[in-house]
Amino acid sequence: MANVQLEFQASAGEADPQSRPLLVLGQLQNLHRLPWAQLRGKLQPRVTEELWQAALSTLNPNPTDSCPLYLNYATIAALPSRVSRHNSPSAAQFLTRLVRNCLPGGTNRCILMVCERSEVFASACAIARAFPLFTQRSSASRRTEKKSVIVEFFLVGQNNGPVEVETLKCLESAAEGIRLAARIVDTPCNEMNTDSFLEEIRKVGKDLGIVPTIIRNAELKEKGFGGIYGVGKAAVHPPALAMLSHTPEGATQTIAWVGKGIVYDTGGLSIKGKTTMPGMKRDCGGAAAILGAFKATVKQGFKDNLHAVFCLAENSVGPNATRPDDIHVLYSGKTVEINNTDAEGRLVLADGVAYACKDLCADIILDMATLTGAQGIATGKYHAAVLTNNEEWERACVKAGRNCGDLVHPLVYCPELHFSEFTSAVADMKNSVADRDNSPSSCAGLFIASHIGFDWPGVWVHIDIAAPVHAGERATGYGVALLLSLFGRASEDPLLNMVSPLGCNGDSPLEDMERDSKRRRLV
């Protein structure tokens, strides 16, 4: 899968499945609406119309099903016919699994995706997740041939015309961002340290014509970034705050995406055990998702100011490591007593959101992080957890997740009941809760929010992606599609406009005029 080139085309053309293996997939009711004339050139002479109809009649998805059409060269696969209200109508998780398990082998292959237009974006993102880029298998380095997979969409239902060229470009940008994020998360820390991550940021900046802002090592301490510096100061590769900024003319608001980029988390002196430390290369998943989403968003055209802030550090052990009982002054000016060095993500993000608030004057701040193991208990393996000071944005995150396949579910937002968990006798707060049974994922998010203030008038959104950042031992690229969908209303791309849940509530012109003009497009 690592050397696969993924292409989205309006028409994949005709080919004998023995020379170009084929996977046809969709919901069963949609597969029945696929005319044989659309398939004939992709299946004949190996598969007849009678054989196709017979295969359709054998499918009984529960929740999925598949049937080979011709040896291992052509397969038909059915997605769940129905999903619950907390799932994506695209059945994105099942779609990724079917592609991984049912796509025939070969150098040049084709996927024919049968779906409604509203499911095209989520389906393309789900397909992209099935093709991770990173591998260090020795056999992969010996392979010289490049593999390609062509994806063609056949649309059913309303608005079922051909897929436009600009839509295909958007799908390619989204897929590229997802695979970039997954590659960074899959790469171990001996290769993806803070230096390497900064190089990834520079590459994206070069592609977009943007020079990143980078603050590193002692300069972090001098400028008051006590959270990022304190977490990363013991590592060989120094910590950093990096930023990519897109500032187009005519922007009406400023948006900041802040990503947790802990390239490895040993837990620090509050060290993790031998069973909980493996996999901590994934602790940079939030920053990786924001990098992939920023690249795709700017490529597709974004109308407002957008800043991607990366809080990079390795939480290591050494003579200079932060100790429990140490007190750090964070960028917000607030003091934090460290009672758990393994609660480090909130420290770097606190600096990041305070920077977005104080220096960038952001109207909307979204932070994304693999923050708490408790997230997987609270909302499960497939749904990220959202915590926000704005009820409309909470609903929007859930809807955006259903539209794009990166599922989201709300956490309790109640700082007046939960923030007392961080009470300290000697500092403004501790960094870890007193009672781990009292909504710890909500509390962790509230720690971050406290550094911009619970009375801050802007929109703050926190997305905890600790569980959905990976499926088994592979990264998913989670978060890229969610950000593209959630902020799609500010994009120049029609497809992202369509999948965005914001700005579509049918307000009257008078209500629009009365609303704060800086927030009109997205809130």
C-alpha positions as CSV (number, residue, x, y, z in Angstrom):
1,M,0.0,0.0,0.0
2,A,2.9,2.4,0.7
3,N,3.9,3.0,-2.9
4,V,0.4,3.4,-4.2
5,Q,-0.6,6.4,-6.3
6,L,-4.2,7.3,-5.7
7,E,-6.1,9.1,-8.5
8,F,-9.6,10.3,-8.7
9,Q,-11.0,10.4,-12.3
10,A,-14.3,11.3,-13.8
11,S,-14.0,8.1,-15.9
12,A,-11.5,5.3,-15.4
13,G,-12.2,4.0,-18.9
14,E,-12.6,0.4,-20.1
15,A,-10.3,-2.4,-19.3
16,D,-10.3,-6.2,-19.0
17,P,-10.3,-6.9,-15.2
18,Q,-7.5,-9.4,-15.8
19,S,-5.2,-6.5,-16.8
20,R,-6.8,-4.0,-14.4
21,P,-8.5,-5.6,-11.4
22,L,-11.7,-4.0,-10.3
23,L,-13.6,-3.4,-7.0
24,V,-17.2,-2.2,-7.2
25,L,-18.7,-1.1,-3.9
26,G,-21.6,0.8,-2.5
27,Q,-24.8,0.3,-0.5
28,L,-26.8,-2.6,-1.9
29,Q,-29.7,-0.4,-3.0
30,N,-27.3,1.8,-4.9
31,L,-25.5,-1.1,-6.5
32,H,-28.9,-2.3,-7.9
33,R,-29.2,1.2,-9.5
34,L,-25.9,0.8,-11.4
35,P,-26.7,0.2,-15.0
36,W,-24.9,-2.7,-16.8
37,A,-23.9,-0.3,-19.6
38,Q,-21.8,1.6,-17.0
39,L,-20.0,-1.7,-16.1
40,R,-19.8,-3.6,-19.3
41,G,-16.5,-2.1,-20.4
42,K,-14.9,-2.7,-17.0
43,L,-15.9,-6.4,-16.6
44,Q,-16.3,-8.0,-20.1
45,P,-15.3,-10.4,-21.4
46,R,-14.7,-12.0,-18.0
47,V,-18.1,-11.2,-16.4
48,T,-21.4,-11.3,-18.1
49,E,-24.6,-9.3,-17.2
50,E,-26.2,-12.5,-15.9
51,L,-23.2,-13.2,-13.6
52,W,-23.3,-9.6,-12.3
53,Q,-27.0,-9.9,-11.5
54,A,-26.5,-13.3,-9.8
55,A,-23.7,-11.8,-7.7
56,L,-25.9,-8.9,-6.7
57,S,-28.7,-11.4,-5.6
58,T,-26.3,-13.2,-3.3
59,L,-25.2,-10.1,-1.3
60,N,-26.7,-9.9,2.2
61,P,-24.8,-7.2,4.0
62,N,-24.8,-7.7,7.8
63,P,-23.2,-5.2,8.2
64,T,-21.1,-5.7,5.0
65,D,-20.8,-8.5,2.4
66,S,-18.7,-9.2,-0.7
67,C,-18.7,-11.6,-3.6
68,P,-15.9,-12.4,-6.2
69,L,-17.0,-11.9,-9.8
70,Y,-14.0,-13.4,-11.5
71,L,-11.3,-15.2,-9.7
72,N,-9.3,-12.6,-7.7
73,Y,-9.6,-9.9,-10.4
74,A,-13.0,-8.5,-9.9
75,T,-15.1,-8.2,-6.7
76,I,-18.4,-6.6,-5.6
77,A,-18.8,-5.4,-2.0
78,A,-21.8,-4.0,-0.2
79,L,-21.8,-1.4,2.6
80,P,-24.4,-1.4,5.4
81,S,-27.8,-0.6,4.0
82,R,-28.6,1.6,7.0
83,V,-26.6,3.3,9.8
84,S,-27.6,4.8,13.1
85,R,-27.9,8.6,13.8
86,H,-24.4,8.7,15.3
87,N,-22.7,7.2,12.2
88,S,-21.9,8.8,8.9
89,P,-24.4,8.0,6.1
90,S,-21.3,7.1,4.0
91,A,-20.4,4.2,6.5
92,A,-16.9,5.5,6.2
93,Q,-15.3,3.0,8.6
94,F,-16.8,0.0,6.8
95,L,-15.8,1.5,3.5
96,T,-12.1,1.7,4.5
97,R,-12.2,-1.9,5.7
98,L,-13.8,-3.2,2.5
99,V,-11.2,-1.5,0.4
100,R,-8.4,-3.0,2.5
101,N,-9.8,-6.5,2.5
102,C,-11.6,-6.8,-0.9
103,L,-9.5,-4.7,-3.4
104,P,-7.9,-7.2,-5.7
105,G,-4.1,-7.2,-6.0
106,G,-2.2,-5.8,-9.0
107,T,-0.1,-2.9,-10.2
108,N,-2.9,-1.0,-11.8
109,R,-6.3,-1.3,-10.2
110,C,-9.7,0.4,-10.2
111,I,-12.4,1.2,-7.6
112,L,-15.9,2.1,-8.8
113,M,-17.7,3.8,-5.9
114,V,-21.5,4.0,-6.2
115,C,-23.0,6.6,-3.9
116,E,-25.0,9.8,-3.7
117,R,-23.3,13.1,-4.3
118,S,-23.6,14.1,-0.6
119,E,-21.4,11.1,0.2
120,V,-18.6,11.6,-2.3
121,F,-16.3,13.6,0.0
122,A,-16.6,11.2,2.9
123,S,-16.2,8.2,0.6
124,A,-13.1,9.6,-1.0
125,C,-11.6,10.3,2.4
126,A,-12.4,6.7,3.6
127,I,-10.7,5.3,0.5
128,A,-7.6,7.4,1.1
129,R,-7.3,6.0,4.6
130,A,-6.9,2.5,3.2
131,F,-3.6,3.4,1.5
132,P,-1.0,4.4,4.2
133,L,2.3,5.7,2.9
134,F,4.8,4.8,5.6
135,T,6.6,1.5,5.6
136,Q,10.1,0.3,6.6
137,R,9.7,-3.3,5.4
138,S,12.8,-4.4,3.5
139,S,10.7,-6.0,0.8
140,A,9.2,-2.6,0.0
141,S,12.6,-1.0,-0.7
142,R,13.3,-3.7,-3.3
143,R,10.1,-3.0,-5.3
144,T,10.7,-0.6,-8.1
145,E,7.3,-0.6,-9.8
146,K,4.8,2.1,-8.8
147,K,1.3,0.9,-8.2
148,S,-1.8,3.0,-9.0
149,V,-5.4,2.9,-8.0
150,I,-7.9,4.8,-10.0
151,V,-11.2,5.8,-8.2
152,E,-14.3,6.5,-10.3
153,F,-17.6,7.7,-8.8
154,F,-21.0,6.7,-10.2
155,L,-23.6,9.0,-8.6
156,V,-27.2,7.9,-7.9
157,G,-30.2,9.7,-6.4
158,Q,-30.7,13.5,-6.8
159,N,-28.1,15.6,-8.6
160,N,-26.5,12.5,-10.1
161,G,-24.6,14.1,-13.0
162,P,-21.0,13.5,-13.7
163,V,-18.3,14.5,-11.1
164,E,-16.8,17.8,-11.9
165,V,-13.1,18.4,-12.4
166,E,-12.9,20.8,-9.5
167,T,-14.5,18.2,-7.3
168,L,-11.9,15.7,-8.3
169,K,-9.1,18.2,-7.5
170,C,-10.7,18.7,-4.0
171,L,-10.8,15.0,-3.4
172,E,-7.1,14.6,-4.4
173,S,-6.2,17.5,-2.0
174,A,-8.1,15.9,0.8
175,A,-6.7,12.4,0.2
176,E,-3.1,13.9,0.0
177,G,-3.7,15.6,3.3
178,I,-5.0,12.5,5.0
179,R,-2.1,10.3,3.8
180,L,0.4,13.0,4.8
181,A,-1.0,13.1,8.4
182,A,-1.1,9.3,8.6
183,R,2.5,9.0,7.4
184,I,3.7,11.5,10.0
185,V,1.8,9.6,12.8
186,D,3.0,6.2,11.6
187,T,6.7,7.3,11.5
188,P,8.6,6.4,14.7
189,C,10.4,9.0,16.7
190,N,13.9,8.0,15.6
191,E,12.9,9.4,12.2
192,M,10.1,11.8,13.1
193,N,11.6,13.9,15.9
194,T,11.0,17.6,16.3
195,D,13.6,18.5,13.7
196,S,11.9,16.2,11.2
197,F,8.5,17.5,11.9
198,L,9.7,21.1,11.3
199,E,11.1,19.9,8.0
200,E,7.6,18.6,7.1
201,I,6.1,22.0,8.0
202,R,8.7,23.7,5.8
203,K,7.9,21.4,2.9
204,V,4.2,22.3,3.1
205,G,5.1,26.0,3.5
206,K,7.3,25.8,0.3
207,D,4.4,24.1,-1.6
208,L,2.1,26.9,-0.6
209,G,4.5,29.8,-0.9
210,I,4.5,30.4,2.9
211,V,7.5,30.9,5.1
212,P,6.9,29.3,8.6
213,T,7.5,31.2,11.8
214,I,9.6,29.0,14.2
215,I,10.5,29.6,17.8
216,R,12.8,27.0,19.3
217,N,14.6,25.9,22.5
218,A,15.9,28.8,24.7
219,E,13.9,31.3,22.7
220,L,10.8,29.6,23.9
221,K,11.8,30.1,27.5
222,E,12.8,33.8,26.8
223,K,9.4,34.5,25.2
224,G,7.4,32.9,28.0
225,F,6.4,29.6,26.4
226,G,6.9,27.7,29.7
227,G,4.6,24.9,28.8
228,I,6.2,23.8,25.5
229,Y,9.7,24.5,26.8
230,G,9.1,22.6,30.1
231,V,7.8,19.5,28.4
232,G,10.5,19.3,25.7
233,K,13.7,20.6,27.4
234,A,15.0,17.2,28.4
235,A,15.0,15.8,24.8
236,V,18.0,15.7,22.4
237,H,16.0,17.5,19.8
238,P,14.7,20.7,21.2
239,P,11.0,21.8,21.4
240,A,9.5,24.3,19.1
241,L,6.4,26.4,18.3
242,A,5.9,26.7,14.6
243,M,3.3,28.5,12.6
244,L,2.0,28.6,9.0
245,S,-0.1,31.6,8.2
246,H,-2.6,32.2,5.3
247,T,-3.7,35.8,5.2
248,P,-5.7,36.5,2.0
249,E,-7.1,40.0,1.0
250,G,-10.7,40.5,2.1
251,A,-10.5,38.2,5.1
252,T,-13.3,39.0,7.6
253,Q,-12.1,36.8,10.5
254,T,-9.1,35.1,11.9
255,I,-9.0,31.4,12.6
256,A,-6.3,29.5,14.5
257,W,-5.8,25.7,14.5
258,V,-3.5,24.6,17.3
259,G,-2.1,21.1,17.2
260,K,-0.4,19.0,19.8
261,G,2.8,17.7,18.4
262,I,4.4,15.4,21.0
263,V,6.6,13.3,18.7
264,Y,7.1,10.8,21.5
265,D,5.6,10.6,25.0
266,T,7.5,8.6,27.6
267,G,5.4,10.2,30.3
268,G,8.5,12.0,31.5
269,L,9.5,11.3,35.1
270,S,5.9,10.1,35.7
271,I,7.0,7.4,33.3
272,K,4.7,5.1,31.4
273,G,4.8,1.4,31.7
274,K,6.1,-1.1,29.2
275,T,2.5,-1.9,27.9
276,T,1.3,1.7,27.7
277,M,4.4,3.4,26.1
278,P,4.4,1.5,22.8
279,G,2.3,3.5,20.3
280,M,3.2,6.9,21.8
281,K,4.7,7.9,18.4
282,R,1.1,8.8,17.7
283,D,1.0,11.6,20.2
284,C,1.7,14.1,17.4
285,G,-1.6,13.1,15.7
286,G,-3.3,16.5,16.3
287,A,-0.4,18.5,14.8
288,A,-0.2,16.1,11.9
289,A,-3.9,16.4,11.1
290,I,-3.7,20.2,11.2
291,L,-0.7,20.2,8.8
292,G,-2.5,17.9,6.3
293,A,-5.7,19.9,6.6
294,F,-3.9,23.3,6.3
295,K,-2.2,22.1,3.1
296,A,-5.5,20.9,1.5
297,T,-7.5,23.9,2.7
298,V,-5.2,26.5,1.3
299,K,-4.7,24.6,-2.0
300,Q,-8.5,24.7,-2.4
301,G,-8.7,28.4,-1.6
302,F,-9.6,29.8,1.8
303,K,-11.2,33.2,2.2
304,D,-10.2,34.1,5.8
305,N,-7.1,34.4,7.8
306,L,-6.0,30.9,8.9
307,H,-3.0,30.2,11.2
308,A,-1.8,26.6,11.8
309,V,0.1,26.6,15.1
310,F,2.2,23.5,15.9
311,C,3.3,22.8,19.5
312,L,6.2,20.4,19.1
313,A,8.1,18.6,21.8
314,E,9.4,15.2,22.9
315,N,8.4,14.3,26.4
316,S,11.6,12.7,27.4
317,V,13.5,11.7,30.5
318,G,16.9,13.2,31.5
319,P,18.8,15.5,33.9
320,N,16.8,18.5,32.6
321,A,13.4,16.9,32.7
322,T,10.5,18.6,34.5
323,R,9.9,17.1,37.9
324,P,6.6,16.7,39.7
325,D,6.3,19.7,42.1
326,D,8.0,22.1,39.6
327,I,6.0,25.2,38.8
328,H,6.0,26.6,35.3
329,V,4.8,30.0,34.1
330,L,2.9,29.5,30.8
331,Y,2.4,32.0,28.0
332,S,-0.9,33.1,29.4
333,G,1.0,34.3,32.5
334,K,-0.7,31.7,34.7
335,T,1.4,29.5,37.0
336,V,1.0,25.7,36.9
337,E,2.2,23.2,39.5
338,I,3.2,20.0,37.9
339,N,1.7,17.0,39.6
340,N,1.9,14.6,36.6
341,T,4.5,15.0,33.9
342,D,2.5,12.6,31.8
343,A,-0.2,15.2,31.5
344,E,2.0,17.2,29.1
345,G,-0.2,17.7,26.0
346,R,-2.4,20.3,27.8
347,L,0.7,22.2,28.8
348,V,1.9,22.7,25.2
349,L,-1.6,23.4,23.9
350,A,-2.2,26.0,26.7
351,D,0.8,27.9,25.3
352,G,-0.5,27.4,21.8
353,V,-4.1,28.7,22.4
354,A,-2.8,31.6,24.5
355,Y,-0.5,32.6,21.6
356,A,-3.4,32.4,19.2
357,C,-5.5,34.6,21.5
358,K,-2.9,37.2,22.5
359,D,-0.6,37.5,19.4
360,L,-2.9,36.3,16.5
361,C,-6.1,37.9,17.9
362,A,-8.0,34.9,16.6
363,D,-11.8,35.0,16.6
364,I,-12.0,31.2,16.4
365,I,-9.5,28.9,18.1
366,L,-9.6,25.1,17.5
367,D,-7.1,22.8,19.2
368,M,-6.7,19.2,18.2
369,A,-4.9,16.6,20.2
370,T,-4.4,13.0,21.2
371,L,-5.0,14.3,24.7
372,T,-6.4,11.7,27.0
373,G,-6.7,7.9,27.1
374,A,-10.1,8.5,28.8
375,Q,-11.4,9.9,25.5
376,G,-11.6,6.3,24.1
377,I,-13.7,5.3,27.2
378,A,-15.9,8.4,26.9
379,T,-16.7,8.4,23.2
380,G,-15.1,5.2,21.9
381,K,-12.6,4.2,19.2
382,Y,-14.3,5.8,16.3
383,H,-15.7,9.1,17.6
384,A,-13.4,11.9,18.7
385,A,-14.6,14.0,21.6
386,V,-15.5,17.6,21.2
387,L,-15.5,20.2,24.0
388,T,-16.5,23.8,23.2
389,N,-17.8,27.0,24.8
390,N,-20.3,27.3,21.9
391,E,-23.4,25.1,21.6
392,E,-23.8,25.8,17.9
393,W,-20.3,24.8,17.2
394,E,-20.8,21.6,19.2
395,R,-23.7,20.7,16.9
396,A,-21.7,21.7,13.9
397,C,-18.8,19.4,14.8
398,V,-21.1,16.4,15.2
399,K,-22.7,17.2,11.8
400,A,-19.4,17.8,10.1
401,G,-18.2,14.4,11.4
402,R,-21.2,12.7,9.9
403,N,-20.7,14.6,6.6
404,C,-17.0,13.6,6.3
405,G,-16.6,10.3,8.1
406,D,-14.4,11.7,10.9
407,L,-17.0,11.0,13.6
408,V,-17.4,13.3,16.7
409,H,-19.4,13.2,19.9
410,P,-19.7,15.9,22.6
411,L,-18.2,16.0,26.1
412,V,-19.7,17.7,29.1
413,Y,-18.8,21.4,29.1
414,C,-19.2,22.6,32.7
415,P,-16.2,24.5,34.0
416,E,-18.0,25.7,37.2
417,L,-18.3,22.0,38.3
418,H,-15.1,20.5,36.9
419,F,-12.3,23.1,36.9
420,S,-11.9,22.8,40.7
421,E,-10.2,19.5,40.0
422,F,-7.0,21.5,39.3
423,T,-6.9,23.4,42.6
424,S,-3.3,24.1,43.8
425,A,-2.2,25.5,47.2
426,V,0.9,27.1,45.7
427,A,0.1,28.0,42.1
428,D,-2.8,29.1,39.9
429,M,-3.6,25.5,39.1
430,K,-2.2,22.0,38.9
431,N,-1.8,20.2,35.5
432,S,-3.6,17.0,36.5
433,V,-7.0,16.3,38.2
434,A,-7.5,15.3,41.8
435,D,-10.2,12.8,40.9
436,R,-9.7,10.8,37.8
437,D,-13.3,9.5,37.9
438,N,-14.7,13.0,37.4
439,S,-14.9,13.4,33.6
440,P,-11.2,13.5,33.0
441,S,-11.4,14.2,29.3
442,S,-13.6,17.2,29.9
443,C,-11.3,18.4,32.6
444,A,-8.2,18.1,30.4
445,G,-9.9,20.3,27.8
446,L,-10.9,22.8,30.4
447,F,-7.3,23.2,31.5
448,I,-6.5,24.4,27.9
449,A,-9.5,26.7,27.8
450,S,-8.5,28.3,31.2
451,H,-5.5,29.8,29.5
452,I,-7.6,32.0,27.2
453,G,-10.3,32.4,29.9
454,F,-13.7,30.9,30.3
455,D,-15.2,34.3,29.7
456,W,-13.3,34.8,26.4
457,P,-15.9,36.0,23.8
458,G,-14.6,34.1,20.9
459,V,-15.3,30.5,19.8
460,W,-13.1,27.8,21.3
461,V,-13.3,24.2,20.2
462,H,-11.2,21.3,21.6
463,I,-11.1,18.0,19.7
464,D,-9.6,15.0,21.5
465,I,-8.6,12.3,18.9
466,A,-6.6,9.9,21.1
467,A,-8.6,6.8,20.0
468,P,-9.6,7.5,16.4
469,V,-6.1,8.6,15.4
470,H,-5.3,5.0,14.8
471,A,-7.0,1.7,13.8
472,G,-5.0,-1.2,15.0
473,E,-1.4,-0.5,14.4
474,R,-2.0,2.0,11.5
475,A,-2.7,5.7,11.6
476,T,-6.0,6.9,10.1
477,G,-5.2,10.5,9.2
478,Y,-8.1,11.4,11.4
479,G,-8.9,15.1,11.7
480,V,-8.0,16.3,8.1
481,A,-11.5,15.6,6.7
482,L,-13.1,17.0,9.8
483,L,-11.4,20.3,9.6
484,L,-12.0,20.6,5.8
485,S,-15.7,19.9,6.4
486,L,-16.1,22.0,9.5
487,F,-14.6,25.1,8.0
488,G,-15.8,24.4,4.4
489,R,-18.1,27.4,4.4
490,A,-15.0,29.7,4.3
491,S,-13.5,27.8,1.4
492,E,-13.8,28.8,-2.3
493,D,-14.4,25.1,-3.1
494,P,-18.0,24.1,-3.9
495,L,-17.7,20.6,-2.5
496,L,-16.3,21.8,0.8
497,N,-19.1,24.4,0.9
498,M,-21.6,21.5,0.5
499,V,-20.2,19.3,3.3
500,S,-19.9,22.2,5.7
501,P,-22.6,22.3,8.5
502,L,-22.0,26.0,9.2
503,G,-23.6,29.1,7.6
504,C,-26.6,27.0,6.3
505,N,-29.3,27.8,8.8
506,G,-31.4,30.0,6.6
507,D,-31.2,33.2,8.5
508,S,-33.0,36.2,7.1
509,P,-31.0,39.1,5.7
510,L,-32.0,41.3,8.7
511,E,-30.7,38.7,11.1
512,D,-27.5,38.5,9.1
513,M,-27.0,42.2,9.3
514,E,-27.5,42.2,13.1
515,R,-25.0,39.4,13.5
516,D,-21.3,40.2,14.2
517,S,-19.9,40.6,10.7
518,K,-16.6,39.0,11.7
519,R,-18.4,35.7,12.5
520,R,-21.1,35.8,9.8
521,R,-19.6,33.2,7.5
522,L,-18.9,30.4,10.0
523,V,-21.1,30.9,12.9
